[in-house]
Amino acid sequence: MLIRSLGFAIAALSVASSSFAQSLTLPPETTHLTPIKGQVTAVQPVRFPLGPATTGVETRVTLKFTLQGCLDSLMPLITHSETQGEQATIYVTALNAHSQASKVANCRAMPQKTAQVKVPGVFQRNQLRVVFLGQPPQQP
């Protein structure tokens, strides 16, 4: 199951738009990638200008990830959101890029990274469901 999920993530990376795919490179000395789960730390509706007299609204969701090694990196997230009525589901592919140097490095605590994802519309925390690659879906 995990291999299939990782294959999905790599396939998603390879079929990304060419301009995005060109800018998505592995950190130096990356040995392998592993899907990781994050935690929702903040949910914030934000208005943004669409034109001189119009605005749009989106909900920004801040996610916190604990990396799996002291010198590992968080790859850029790949997300897809679906809204149905007053509920939204955000599918997140988050990958930990393992570093060869992390195998011998010692740290007091594993590093944490944050990232932000967006979903169109206004949603409260209890109206959002975040599904991470390789993890079972959780209800709000």
N, C-alpha and C positions, 0 to 999 in steps of 0.2 A: 504494500500500500504506500509506504513512504517513498520507495523508488519510483512508483507511478506518479506520486505527487511531485517529486523533484523533477521528473521528466516533464510534467505539465508546466512547471515553473520555467524550465529551460526552454521549452517550446514557446511559451509566452514571451520570453525574452527575445527569441530569435525572430518571431513574427511581428515584433513591435515595429512601429514606423521607422523608416530608414534613418531619419535624422536623430530620433531618440536612440535607436540601436547603435549608431555610431558613437554617441556620447556615453553609452553604458559599457564601461570597461571594468574588468576585475582589478581590484587593488593588487599591487605588486606582491609576489610570493604567495598568492592565494592557492591553497591546496585543494579545497573543495567547498561546496555550498551546502548549507542545511537550512530548511525552513524553520523559522522561529515564530513563537506566539508573543504578542504584545499585550499591554493593558491600556485601556482607555483612561486617560488622566484628566481630560477636559473636553467639553462640548460647548461650542460657542457659535451662535448665529451671527453672521456678518453681512452687512449691506455693502454693495460695491457699485460704482457708477457704470451704467451701460451707455449713457449718452448725456446730453446736457440737462434733460429733465426726467430721466428715468434711472431707476436703480434695480439691481438684481439682489437676490439673497441666497446665501448658501450656509451650510452648517460645517464648521471646521472642527474636526475631531483630532485631538492630540493623542498620540500613542507612544508608550514607553516600552522599549525593548531591552532585555538583559542579554548581552552578548555571551557567547559560550567560551570565549578565551580572552585573556588579558589584552592581546594585540589584534583581535579580530575586528572586522568592520561590518557595518550594516549596509547592505546594497540598497540602491534606490527602490522604493516600494512600487509595486504594480497594483493598481486598485481598479475596481469596477463597482459601481453602486446601482442598486435597483430600488425604486420606491413603489409602494403599493398602498394607496390611501394615506393614512397617517403614520405608516411604518416605513423604515428604510433599512436595507441590508447593504453592508459594505463588505466586499470580498477583498482580502488583502493578501498579497504575496510578499512576504518579508523574508529575506535570505541573510543568514549569517555567513560572511566570507571568512573561512578559517585561514589563519596565517600559520606558516611553518614555525615562526618564532614563538607563537603562543604555546606550542607544545612544551617549551622549556621555561617560559616566563612565569614568574610568581607574582600574584597580586593579592591584596587584602580582600578586595571584593571585585566581582566581575563588572566591567564597564557597562554603563547604560547609555542608550541613545534614544532620542525622541524624533518623531516624524509627525507630519500633519497630513491628513487626508481630508477631502472635501466631498460633500454630497449636496446637490441642488435642493433648495428649500429650507424650511425651518423645522428642526427636530430637537426634541428634548432627549436626554440620555435614555429614558425609558422607552423611547420610540425607535431607538437604533439597535441594530444587531450587527456585530462585527464578526466575520468568519475569516479565520486565518488558514492559510494553506496547510494541509496536513493535520488539522484539528477538527474535532466534531463541532458543528454549529451550536452556539449558545443562545438561549433566549434572553431578551432584555430583562 
